[in-house]
Amino acid sequence: MFETLEVGKQIKSSDFNSLQQKLRDRLLQAQIELAGRDYPVIIVVAGLDGAGKGSLVQQLNEWMDPRWIETNTFWEHSDEEESRPYFWRFWRNLPATGQIGIFLGSWYTRPAQAAVDEEMGPEQFTLYCKQIESFERLLTDDGALVIKLWLHISHETQQARLQNDSPHRRPGPRGSDKPYELRGKYDRTLEVSEQLILATDSGHSPWQLLEAQDAYYRDITAGELILEAMLYRASR
């Protein structure tokens, strides 16, 4: 599944500047039109450790009006959340109609990381995947547009980015060392990720897989996928 994403797609810096201006204008227009519609847009940004998910979310907030975007991160769980059903913490942070909610560290992170660390068995992981699919179907049945982006990088790229002196390594906006990105042995993480994607890829909330080796290509491609989904939904 993931090998097909490692083809080295890139966008030159000079091309990025012109592409992003056009994309930004269209995303802003789509966001303005969304304000008058009766459904929200939910964007899930997921993928491997070091794939640049935080950077992508920051770029999306720069391209669009951040006043109407709610970026959700789930570093720690409160006692109240632990006493509630698993999806409660996400449900209570869903965006209102006409607005956009970005989930960085979503309902996928905790079960996937537990499976990577072998703290969760195959049967329990399969059950979580079924519950996730049901949760997303509930969201889309209620009218929400769910856009799911999976960022992939090669093992070599991941190792280079996670070096302490790498320019790609930036401190996260949180006061915890618990990850929102999948961490662990690369091959094992890919194995769990493939199971997760196949089990939760559906017509109502499909996965969009993109190569994240090059930051310019990653950001432009992600922005175009979001724009395409928003325009398609608006035309229905």
Secondary structure, 3 states (H helix, E strand, C coil): CCHHHCCCCCCCHHHHHHHHHHHHHHHHHHHHHHCCCCCCEEEEEEEECCCCHHHHHHHHHHHCCHHHEEEEECCCCCHHHHCCCCCHHHHCCCCCCCCEEEEECCCCHHHHHHHHCCCCCHHHHHHHHHHHHHHHHHHHHCCCEEEEEEEECCHHHHHHHCCCCCCCCCCCCCCCCCCCCECCCHHHHHHHHHHHHHHHCCCCCCEEEEECCCHHHHHHHHHHHHHHHHHHHHHC
